[in-house]
Amino acid sequence: MLKRHLSVANVLSCIALFVALAGTAYAAGKLGPGQVKAVNIANQAVTNAKIKTQAVTSGKIKNGGINGADIAPGAVINSKIANGAVTGAKIGKKAVATTALANEAVTAAKLDSEAVTGGKLATSLYYQLVKNVTYVNSASVENAEQNKTATANCPSGKEAIAGGVRLSGELANVAVTGSSPSSSGASRTGWSGFAHETGAGPYGDWSIIAFAVCAEL
């Protein structure tokens, strides 16, 4: 036959149950900053959608920690990378394949200073930078005049990208005094050379020849 009243034991057990349940609910809703540790997160629980844009900075990535197998095709987009975050030490050898990069993901801001060396440039790019190369030269008269100048002018539409001078004739007492691009405004229109006789003489006949390497820029 059932008792019509609760015993002390019944009351205490019910109170204990309510306190335990209430404590669990309170703890779940009141987690403070930093209370969720690595051991509390299940493997693969942090997906791409859970990561805030630009939340992963350089300091969050272990050196050499990212390799090709960790990057899904097209997963690394521009907005996910903080400026300057990807340094050489953060990337394993040959880790970033073409399929891992989204179109236009690598902008100027993403490249470290002097990251692009000459070996990274295709030969076709050099052809685009320097087109229609022309070699021109010009010589002064050959005589015993004390000072001489010669200027090799580039054809119209081209600029000097290199140049120099040389001497010809009786050169025992002759020296080059200058060799530099000649210009008109911001354009290098050619190359000029300067020379003069030295010592007490007598002087023979000599000349100066200037040459320029010109191209469309």
Beta strands, then each sheet from edge to edge (+ up, - down):
strand 1: 131-139
strand 2: 147-153
strand 3: 159-169
strand 4: 174-184
strand 5: 187-197
strand 6: 206-216
sheet 1: 1+ 6- 3+
sheet 2: 2+ 5- 4+
end
